[in-house]
Amino acid sequence: MTKLPPLNALRAFEAAARHLSFKRAADELHVTQAAISHQVKQLEEHLHLPLFERSARGVKLTEAGRALLPVLSDAFDSILQTVEGLGATRSGGALLVSLRPYFAAKWLAPRLARFWQAWPQIALRLHHTTRPASFRGEEIDVAIWWGDGGWPGVETERLLPCDLTAVCSPDLLQGPYPLNSPWALRWHTLLHEETDENWRRWLSAAGVPDLKPRKQLFIDDTNVRLEAAIKGQGIALTGRELVADELAARRLVAPFDTSLGGFAYYLVYPKGALSRPAVRAFRDWIFAEAQADRGETSAAVPATDSARPKPAPPTSTKAKRWPA
């Protein structure tokens, strides 16, 4: 009989492959990055196959790595669900939801009173993070992620569209360098999150791919980034849905028509999670709230493979997955 690889090596590979990052895998498993690298190398030696292609820009999966990842993810998810089912303390009404601070403050928080009124027996806890949550090791039950919906090993349902639009203070529409065309951005400051990827793709979509702005600031907290935009300190990218109040009050304006489409906020949870009453209740409630925003009155869409909303195809090149 073929001997199975060490469990720690399998766990290290699965986490690194899911994040495409040894560092994030190390953070998730609470070990060092060197330990992850060692475990992955041990697994590759056991299989006599490379699982990652390594370069100065990062890592990507080989064909063997792509074949192994979903098998391991499904296996670990199955183990996790079984263990959770055995734990009486988590089979009841406690629910931990992972999401970005800005989305929590702007969209979810104003609606929470209605959830507590409808489901007083569910102890809802919000876990704020700027990183995609792990459903292993953090006891996360359900998450709200932004992106194109293409995440392996989890169930995803499209909750709210959120295309990226440039916004700024109305003061920047005047002055010596008014924002009357995308070219005018070369005289201004672009406000980035962790990288400049979103802005580079937006500029390309706007027809000015070679534009060099006067200055660039990197602010990973969306609350701070948009406050800087409101104060006239630069131009930010965000979803119109999240700044509707600011646009209506003209604390912010959207000077250009260009946006990066095909992205949305998704409800994300492990396979089989809807068998838990608390997860099902939160899922149905949040979709009812999203439908109410769109003026729809029908009941929440049943969470089945045939009825689940499918991710819309991007209308432009993919952007970074975590802007808000």
C-alpha positions in Angstrom: 0.0 0.0 0.0 1.2 3.5 -0.8 2.1 5.4 2.3 0.1 8.7 2.8 2.2 11.9 3.0 2.5 13.5 6.5 -0.7 15.4 7.5 1.2 18.6 8.4 2.7 18.6 4.9 -0.8 18.2 3.4 -2.2 21.0 5.6 0.7 23.3 4.7 0.3 22.7 1.0 -3.5 23.2 1.1 -3.2 26.5 2.9 -0.4 27.8 0.7 -2.2 26.7 -2.5 -5.5 28.2 -1.4 -3.8 31.6 -0.7 -1.1 31.3 -3.3 1.1 32.7 -0.6 3.4 30.9 1.9 3.2 33.9 4.2 -0.6 33.9 4.4 -0.5 30.1 4.9 1.9 30.6 7.8 -0.4 33.2 9.4 -3.4 30.9 9.1 -1.6 27.9 10.6 0.3 30.0 13.2 3.7 28.8 12.1 6.6 30.4 10.3 6.9 30.9 6.6 10.0 28.8 6.7 8.0 25.9 8.2 5.4 26.1 5.4 8.2 26.1 2.8 9.8 23.0 4.5 6.5 21.1 4.7 5.7 21.8 1.0 9.1 20.7 0.0 8.7 17.5 2.0 5.4 16.8 0.3 7.0 17.5 -3.2 9.8 15.0 -2.3 7.2 12.5 -1.2 5.3 12.8 -4.4 8.4 13.2 -6.6 6.5 16.1 -8.3 6.7 19.9 -8.1 3.5 21.4 -6.8 4.4 25.1 -7.1 6.2 27.1 -9.7 8.3 29.6 -7.8 9.5 33.0 -9.0 10.5 36.4 -7.7 6.9 37.6 -8.2 5.5 34.7 -6.1 4.2 31.2 -6.6 1.6 29.5 -8.8 0.4 26.0 -8.9 1.7 23.4 -11.3 -0.7 21.0 -13.0 -0.1 18.5 -10.1 -0.8 21.2 -7.5 -4.0 22.2 -9.2 -5.2 18.6 -9.2 -4.3 18.1 -5.5 -5.8 21.3 -4.1 -9.6 20.6 -4.5 -9.2 17.0 -3.2 -7.5 18.2 0.0 -9.9 21.2 0.4 -12.9 18.9 0.2 -11.3 16.4 2.6 -10.4 19.0 5.2 -13.9 20.7 4.9 -15.5 17.3 5.4 -13.5 16.7 8.5 -14.2 20.2 9.8 -18.0 19.8 9.3 -18.0 16.5 11.1 -16.0 17.8 14.1 -18.3 20.9 14.3 -21.3 18.6 14.2 -20.0 16.8 17.2 -19.5 20.0 19.2 -22.7 20.9 20.9 -21.5 24.4 21.7 -21.3 25.4 18.1 -24.3 23.5 16.8 -26.7 26.0 18.4 -27.3 29.7 17.7 -23.8 31.2 17.7 -22.7 32.6 14.4 -19.3 34.3 13.5 -19.4 36.4 10.3 -16.1 37.6 8.7 -16.2 40.8 6.6 -14.4 44.0 5.8 -14.8 46.9 8.3 -16.1 49.3 5.7 -18.8 47.0 4.3 -19.8 46.2 7.9 -20.2 49.9 8.8 -21.8 51.2 5.6 -24.1 48.3 4.6 -24.5 45.7 7.3 -24.6 47.7 10.6 -27.7 49.8 9.7 -29.6 46.6 9.1 -28.6 44.5 12.1 -31.5 45.6 14.3 -33.8 43.9 11.9 -31.8 40.7 12.1 -31.8 40.7 15.9 -35.5 41.3 15.9 -36.1 38.4 13.6 -33.6 36.0 15.2 -33.1 37.0 18.8 -31.8 33.4 19.7 -28.8 33.8 17.3 -25.7 35.2 19.0 -24.2 37.1 16.0 -20.6 38.1 16.1 -18.8 40.1 13.5 -15.1 39.5 12.7 -13.5 42.5 10.9 -10.6 41.8 8.7 -8.9 43.1 5.6 -7.9 39.6 4.5 -10.0 36.7 3.1 -11.1 34.7 6.1 -10.1 31.1 6.6 -12.8 28.7 7.6 -10.1 26.6 9.4 -8.5 27.6 12.6 -10.6 30.8 13.1 -14.0 29.3 13.7 -15.5 31.5 11.0 -19.0 30.3 10.0 -19.7 32.5 7.0 -17.9 35.4 5.3 -18.7 38.3 2.9 -16.0 38.6 0.2 -15.6 41.0 -2.7 -14.4 39.7 -6.1 -15.5 37.7 -9.1 -16.7 34.7 -7.2 -14.0 32.4 -8.4 -12.8 30.9 -5.1 -12.1 27.1 -4.9 -13.3 24.9 -2.0 -16.2 27.1 -0.8 -19.8 27.9 -1.7 -20.4 31.4 -3.1 -23.6 33.4 -3.7 -23.6 36.8 -5.4 -25.0 39.2 -2.9 -24.4 42.8 -4.1 -22.9 44.2 -7.3 -19.9 46.4 -6.6 -18.1 47.8 -9.7 -15.1 50.1 -9.1 -15.7 53.8 -9.8 -13.4 56.7 -9.3 -14.7 59.2 -6.6 -13.4 62.4 -5.1 -14.3 65.6 -3.4 -16.3 68.1 -5.6 -13.6 70.6 -4.9 -11.3 68.7 -7.4 -13.7 69.5 -10.2 -12.5 73.1 -10.0 -9.2 74.8 -9.5 -6.1 74.9 -11.8 -6.3 71.2 -12.7 -10.1 70.3 -12.9 -11.0 66.7 -13.4 -12.7 67.1 -16.7 -11.1 64.0 -18.3 -9.1 60.9 -17.1 -5.9 62.6 -18.4 -6.3 65.3 -15.7 -5.5 62.6 -13.1 -1.8 63.2 -13.9 -2.0 66.3 -11.8 -3.6 64.6 -8.8 -3.1 62.0 -6.1 -4.4 58.5 -6.6 -5.4 56.7 -3.4 -4.6 53.0 -3.5 -5.3 50.2 -1.1 -2.4 47.6 -0.7 -1.2 47.7 -4.4 -1.8 49.9 -7.4 -3.4 47.0 -9.4 -6.9 48.3 -9.3 -6.0 51.8 -10.5 -3.7 50.5 -13.2 -6.6 48.4 -14.6 -9.0 51.3 -14.2 -6.7 53.7 -16.1 -6.3 51.1 -18.9 -10.1 50.8 -19.1 -10.4 54.6 -19.2 -8.0 54.8 -22.2 -5.0 56.3 -20.3 -2.9 53.2 -19.5 0.4 55.1 -19.4 -0.7 57.9 -17.1 1.6 58.8 -14.2 -0.1 60.6 -11.4 1.5 63.5 -9.5 1.4 61.4 -6.3 0.2 58.0 -5.0 -0.8 57.1 -1.4 -1.4 53.6 -0.2 -4.1 53.2 2.5 -5.3 49.7 3.3 -8.3 50.8 5.5 -11.2 51.8 3.2 -12.7 54.1 5.9 -9.5 56.1 6.0 -9.1 56.0 2.2 -12.6 57.4 1.5 -12.3 60.0 4.2 -9.1 61.2 2.5 -11.1 61.4 -0.7 -13.9 63.4 1.0 -11.3 65.8 2.3 -9.9 66.4 -1.2 -6.6 64.6 -0.6 -6.9 62.4 -3.6 -9.1 60.2 -5.8 -10.2 56.7 -4.7 -11.8 53.7 -6.3 -14.9 52.2 -4.7 -18.4 50.9 -5.4 -21.2 53.4 -5.9 -23.4 51.2 -3.8 -21.3 51.8 -0.7 -21.0 55.6 -1.1 -24.6 56.3 -2.2 -25.2 58.7 0.7 -22.0 60.6 0.1 -22.8 60.9 -3.6 -26.3 62.1 -2.9 -25.0 64.7 -0.4 -22.2 65.7 -2.8 -19.5 65.0 -0.2 -18.2 62.8 -3.0 -18.7 62.9 -6.8 -17.9 60.4 -9.6 -16.3 62.5 -12.3 -15.9 59.8 -14.9 -18.2 57.1 -16.4 -15.5 54.4 -16.5 -15.9 51.5 -14.0 -14.5 48.0 -13.6 -17.4 45.7 -13.9 -18.1 42.0 -13.2 -17.4 42.2 -9.4 -19.6 41.9 -6.4 -19.9 41.1 -2.8 -20.4 37.4 -2.2 -21.7 35.4 0.7 -19.1 32.7 1.2 -19.3 29.6 3.4 -17.9 26.0 3.6 -19.7 23.3 1.8 -22.6 21.9 3.8 -22.7 24.9 6.1 -26.4 25.6 5.2 -27.3 22.5 7.2 -26.8 24.6 10.3 -30.0 26.6 11.1 -28.1 29.7 12.2 -26.2 29.9 8.9 -29.3 29.3 6.9 -31.2 32.0 8.8 -28.4 34.5 8.3 -28.2 33.6 4.6 -31.9 34.0 3.9 -32.1 37.3 5.9 -29.2 39.0 4.2 -30.4 38.1 0.7 -33.8 39.5 1.6 -32.1 42.7 2.7 -30.1 42.9 -0.6 -33.3 42.3 -2.6 -35.1 45.0 -0.7 -32.3 47.4 -1.7 -33.0 46.6 -5.4 -36.7 47.1 -4.9 -37.5 43.4 -5.1 -40.1 41.8 -2.9 -39.8 38.1 -3.7 -38.5 35.7 -1.0 -34.8 35.0 -0.8 -33.6 32.7 -3.6 -33.3 29.1 -2.4 -29.7 28.1 -1.9 -29.5 25.2 -4.3 -27.1 24.6 -7.1 -29.7 25.3 -9.7 -31.1 28.4 -8.1 -28.0 30.0 -6.7 -27.1 33.2 -8.5 -24.0 32.7 -10.8 -21.1 35.2 -10.9 -21.4 37.7 -13.7 -18.5 37.7 -16.1 -16.1 40.6 -15.8 -16.7 43.4 -18.3 -13.0 44.4 -18.1 -9.8 42.9 -16.9 -9.9 41.5 -13.4 -9.1 43.8 -10.5 -7.8 43.0 -7.1 -10.3 41.2 -5.0 -10.4 43.3 -1.8 -11.1 47.0 -2.3 -13.8 47.6 0.3 
